[in-house]
Each structure stands twice: as C-alpha cells, then as structure tokens.
Amino acid sequence: MLNFTYHNPVKIIFGGHTLRELRKLIPQNKKILLTYGGGSIKKNGVYDKITKILKNYQVIEFGGIESNPQYETLMKAVALAKKEAVDFLLPVGGGSVLDGTKFIAAATKFKGEDPWDIIAKKAPVEEAIPLGAVITLPATGSEMNGYAVISRASTEEKLAFGSPLCYPQFSILDPESTFSLPERQVSNGIVDSFVHVMEQYMTVREGAPLQDRQAEAILMTLIEEAGKVKINPDDYTVRANLMWCACQALNGLIGCGVPQDWATHMIGHELTALYGLDHGQTLAVVLPAVLKHQKENKLDKLCHYAEKVWGVQKGTDREKADIAIEKTKDFFEVLGMKTSLSAYGISSEKFETIASRFDERNMFLGEKQNIGRKEVMEILKLCL
Amino acid sequence: MLNFTYHNPVKIIFGGHTLRELRKLIPQNKKILLTYGGGSIKKNGVYDKITKILKNYQVIEFGGIESNPQYETLMKAVALAKKEAVDFLLPVGGGSVLDGTKFIAAATKFKGEDPWDIIAKKAPVEEAIPLGAVITLPATGSEMNGYAVISRASTEEKLAFGSPLCYPQFSILDPESTFSLPERQVSNGIVDSFVHVMEQYMTVREGAPLQDRQAEAILMTLIEEAGKVKINPDDYTVRANLMWCACQALNGLIGCGVPQDWATHMIGHELTALYGLDHGQTLAVVLPAVLKHQKENKLDKLCHYAEKVWGVQKGTDREKADIAIEKTKDFFEVLGMKTSLSAYGISSEKFETIASRFDERNMFLGEKQNIGRKEVMEILKLCL
C-alpha cells in the first residue's frame, strides 16, 4: 500500500425531506448566492422548497450555469458575488453547478490578475467563499470533494482544479429530487460514477485488497441498481443507492494508498471541449479504448475485475480481460450510451489537436505515466 | 436506506515514516500533553522518535493509561492538564490511550461538578482540548471517530461517550509501529475490528447494498490478512491492511443509513467490567451467542453473510446461518481466542448483576431493541 493522507471534512446529509436542514447549516446572518443551472430545479420543485426554507435569509440568485460550466458565465457570477458582497454560496443542481460554484468561490477571492490562472496555471487558492451544496443529480461526486472541472469556450479547453478550501461545508442529498431526471442524465451519471471508480481501481495491484473490494462494491452496486432504475424510476431505494454510489465513487476513499489512472477522464475532457459531447458520453467511449490499449499493463487487474465484478471464471487471463472489457462496453450500451465516436458521427479530424495538447502540457497519462502523444493517438483511433 | 448524516473531519496520515508530519500538524506554540499506556512505545522506539521530532515543543507527559482506561487514572491526567495549562493532547498508543485522552480532553474543560457525568449522565461536551493521535495498535477505530469507552474500577462500570469535539484533528497510522505487538493484542484487534463491522452489518436488510458490500469488504480482508500476519508478522503490507481495516470498521461509513445492533459490545463491556476479560476476548465469546440467540431475527442477513463472506452455497437458510456462526467461531478460535466463558473458568455467578444493569438503565439492546433483561440472561447462558 502506498502512503497517503485522507481528509474529507464534508458533512453529508442524506435522505428524504432533508432540505429543511439548510436553516441549521447556514448561519442566519449570511448573505447567500444561490446558484443553479438551466432551470430543472424550478420544474422539480426544489427551487420553491429552498426559497421557502430560506425566506428569512438574504438570498441573491445566479442561474444559467451550463453543463460543463463555462468560465465566461462563471465570471459574471463572480462580478455579482463581489458587487453584492455575498458570504455564502449555495449551489443547487448537479456536478456542473457545484463545480462552477467552487470556481466562483475561489475566483471571487482571488488576489492575482487573472482568475483563469487558478485553472490553467494552478495558481494557489488562498481564500474562498464558504459553500454548501444541494445535489439533485448523482454523478460527479463533487458533493464530497474539493475538485472542479471548468470549461472555456473561447479556447476550447476543459480543465480541472482543486483546493481544500473548495470542499462544500455540507452537501444535502435527497434521492427524491432525482426522480424527475431525464433518462440521458441518469445514464450519464451512472457511467460517470462507474468510470470514477475504474480510474482508481483499474491500475496495477498495490497490495490494497480492502480498497479493491471497496471499489468493486461500488461497481457491483452501480451495475445492479442501473438495471432497476429503468424499470422503476420512482423507487426511492434504487435512487438512494445510485446517489450514495456516486458520492462514494469520488470522495477519495477508494483512492487511498493505490495508484490512479485518469487517462480516460483526461482524454474525455478533450472530446467534450472539442466535439461538445456530454462528459458521460465521452467516458463510455474512451474507457473501453483505454482498457484495450493498456491490456498488457493492466492484465492482472483486468483479470481480477473480470472475476470479481463480472463473475468470469473460465478462460486464460487475456480471455478474461477481453470479456471484462466487452462486458463493460455492453453495460454502457444497455444504459443507452454509445461506445464509439463514429456512432456520434465523429471522425478523426481533431485527434491531432487533442494529442498535441498533452504534448504541449508535457503531460503523460495513466498510472505508469506511459501514455503520451503517440499513445493518445492510438487510443483515439480505438475510439472510432 | 435510512436517512443519515455523515461527517468525519479526521485527517488520516497513513504509512511508513509519517511521524515526522507531527511538526506540520501541531502548531509550534502549543503546549502538548503526550499521553501513553504501559510503556510499549518506549520499547518499540516510537517514544524516542516522537520526543526527537517534538524537541522544539513544550511537552508534558502522562503515562500509565490502562487497557480499559480507568476514570481514576484519567482524572490525574486532568489535574495535570489543568495545572500545566496544556492546549494540545497527543495520545500515542492503542485505542485505550486514545479513548482515555478523549475523556481527558472533555473532562479538563468540563464546567459541571462531576466529569463522570459526561459518561454516566451523557452531560453535553461543550468544550474540549484539541487532540491528534499516533496509533500503534489497529483495533478500536478510535483514531477516526469521536467515541471513547471509559472504565471505573470503584463501580465496576465500563461505559461509552462521544462528542464531535472528541474527533482527533489528525491520526498518524504507521504500520511499522505495529510489528512488535504481542500476538494476543493482534488477535484482540482483529476480533474487535471484525465485530465492529458485524454490529453495523449483521442486522436486518435495509436496501443498502453498497453499505453491505463495504462491510463485507472489511470482513473478507480481515479474514484474509489474519491468516497472513501469523506467518509473516513483519510483512508491511499485511500490517497496513489490518490497520486500514480497523480504521474503516468504525469510522461511521459502513453504518450510514442502516440499522445497528451493538448488543455484543454492550454485553461484552459488562464482562470486562465484572470479570476483567480483554475487550476482544469478550467479543469473541459474545458475538456467536448473540447470533445464535437472534438467528430468526437476523436469518436473512445471516444467510447473506454465509454466502458472501464464507462462500456457503448449499443448504437451507437456517443451515447456512448455522454454518456462518460456526465459521465465525472457528475464525476466532484459529486466532487463538477462546469462544466460551467456561474456557476462561468463568461461571454464571455475576450474570444476574449484568442483566439487571440493563434493566436499571432501562436499556434494550439490538437493532430491534428486543433484547432486555431476560434475553441478556439467555445470551449469557449461551456464552458459557
């Protein structure tokens, strides 16, 4: 097991009818900036409930944060937060709203010249407006970590940053608020959660059987519950399990003391930035390609994954690995996800741009940092 | 899944050569009370390392905290902490030293007349001296929770208390510091961790498959690593896995949203208080008896446990449950633990005292609160 530090101070409030806790969680004297996305919280009733619960607070609003939250949009919120001198941020929605709000928190207090430096140059976050979240879409795990992924349309970039100051103080997770999600977002969320686990699990073995089993626990539960949610979208227990899986998939725990990959996410971010695919859509395409490309490096773990998660008992190690990759792909397909770029009508025209970006950033991907420009090109071709 | 709140702010620093982090973790201006037990940290070198690392700090010492830390002893430390006006506590050792120090933290700042009220009357902890721990014995999970169990010789009591103010700010877990543990303490620790999981898992099913699998992950890893540690006591990876299992077993995570039992612990505490058995020893005796007594109530989960943890595939549900209980007992026996009171030469003389105590406290045990005086007597007889 590798040495590690684990510290996750987020308070999770989980369950039905928990929104009312907001009054205990946010001090009465706070001036709140309530942030949200395209308005689904107005349709599903969450917005009305929250404004009622917070009727004795000073609340400013900023709506319209996109999926793949855009720097340009967020900077408008930063201007508003400064003008109104808000001292608490309350993102309500999915991971994009929360990620965007983490950036608002850091950028509003940023002392440097250009807040984009927080993302592009890893300028340190020395101060941030405190925030607490209400999550209505299980997917990114952002509710229990200090990370955010921000996009910038003008440069076609999608990049991550993180800071201990960007942990939400609390996150409220009410499974009932997910009943009304469109099927596409449910599937995207399941794939996102699944791939978050795979990035921390599908590497080389590192003598960490508990972490392996904890990862398999999430994968198996996601597979099981994904099958149920299509049939019974209003089943509270199913929605609760999916929501808790998404949260556990990226709160740092399963990554303790083990090598991590993240090649799928890094390549996927580029596909979103350059082709506009949903985050989950990119992952469903890229993960199988990365696994195929890295089969020899990951053979031992792929075989273990085949046995433990998919119940594959027969065949050579390589055959088991192949079956596991196919089963992963099938799982995505059954969820309604496409698993090739060609299925989206996308060809190789921008592959060179993507591969050269990793070159420019002098970035090597994968747990062995063995995926450079050439290998990214090979993986992208496997995505076609 | 039941509604829940999960909040665990402890920073875990895990791995070899991590003691030096103490200098970053404790502010330079703090006056530290270093607490420890019977002196094993002087034999295994941890004491020397820490005093060297903290040579620029003001450090007062208080040694001699017992296994099952005694109120009378701890009150001497409280007097010392007050006299010296210490403002940071650094327990170094196992769960007893840490539990005792949590009480010192709360009792030193207690405004009421009798600090025993914190334990016996659940008097609220409104202030506590901050603490950070160095753990050298994987067992209690105290390093990542806010609970403590304190004993009082004069009244033959052993009782728990907890407060968010008693979370360690940090816990350093260096598996190397466990190499020199006596076999009895290793076995006690494994049983303690195992039973912590069982108290949160072996109840009734509550539509929480992720938590079930996370619990099974710890149980299976404990079983696996327990077999290795006897053969290779100096294997770092084995020690690291046992240490991480113990921590995960009682940091609250697997108990999220599920019913909990704790009858084994409650009865076990009485056996320690009245007969002086080690904590782990009591659990190895009581758990099988509780499971036998509650077989019908827990049948579904016992059967699930038999299949998932022990690989039992054949037989009726009741047969599977019986096999699982036997396998649990065998596991404890192979660890060198006795699984009956008669094996310790203990007879039923104090059973009435124990059973009547739960009556006096008006306390019903088990996830269904269906274990009262009569049932405690029945369980104790099954322990013989």
Boltz contact constraints between the chains, C-beta under 6 A:
constraints:
  - contact:
      token1: [A, 1]
      token2: [B, 240]
      max_distance: 6.0
  - contact:
      token1: [A, 3]
      token2: [B, 15]
      max_distance: 6.0
  - contact:
      token1: [A, 4]
      token2: [B, 14]
      max_distance: 6.0
  - contact:
      token1: [A, 5]
      token2: [B, 13]
      max_distance: 6.0
  - contact:
      token1: [A, 6]
      token2: [B, 12]
      max_distance: 6.0
  - contact:
      token1: [A, 7]
      token2: [B, 11]
      max_distance: 6.0
  - contact:
      token1: [A, 9]
      token2: [B, 9]
      max_distance: 6.0
  - contact:
      token1: [A, 11]
      token2: [B, 7]
      max_distance: 6.0
  - contact:
      token1: [A, 12]
      token2: [B, 6]
      max_distance: 6.0
  - contact:
      token1: [A, 13]
      token2: [B, 5]
      max_distance: 6.0
  - contact:
      token1: [A, 14]
      token2: [B, 4]
      max_distance: 6.0
  - contact:
      token1: [A, 15]
      token2: [B, 3]
      max_distance: 6.0
  - contact:
      token1: [A, 207]
      token2: [B, 237]
      max_distance: 6.0
  - contact:
      token1: [A, 209]
      token2: [B, 221]
      max_distance: 6.0
  - contact:
      token1: [A, 210]
      token2: [B, 217]
      max_distance: 6.0
  - contact:
      token1: [A, 210]
      token2: [B, 221]
      max_distance: 6.0
  - contact:
      token1: [A, 210]
      token2: [B, 244]
      max_distance: 6.0
  - contact:
      token1: [A, 210]
      token2: [B, 245]
      max_distance: 6.0
  - contact:
      token1: [A, 213]
      token2: [B, 217]
      max_distance: 6.0
  - contact:
      token1: [A, 214]
      token2: [B, 214]
      max_distance: 6.0
  - contact:
      token1: [A, 214]
      token2: [B, 217]
      max_distance: 6.0
  - contact:
      token1: [A, 217]
      token2: [B, 210]
      max_distance: 6.0
  - contact:
      token1: [A, 217]
      token2: [B, 213]
      max_distance: 6.0
  - contact:
      token1: [A, 217]
      token2: [B, 214]
      max_distance: 6.0
  - contact:
      token1: [A, 217]
      token2: [B, 217]
      max_distance: 6.0
  - contact:
      token1: [A, 221]
      token2: [B, 209]
      max_distance: 6.0
  - contact:
      token1: [A, 221]
      token2: [B, 210]
      max_distance: 6.0
  - contact:
      token1: [A, 237]
      token2: [B, 207]
      max_distance: 6.0
  - contact:
      token1: [A, 240]
      token2: [B, 1]
      max_distance: 6.0
  - contact:
      token1: [A, 244]
      token2: [B, 210]
      max_distance: 6.0
  - contact:
      token1: [A, 245]
      token2: [B, 210]
      max_distance: 6.0
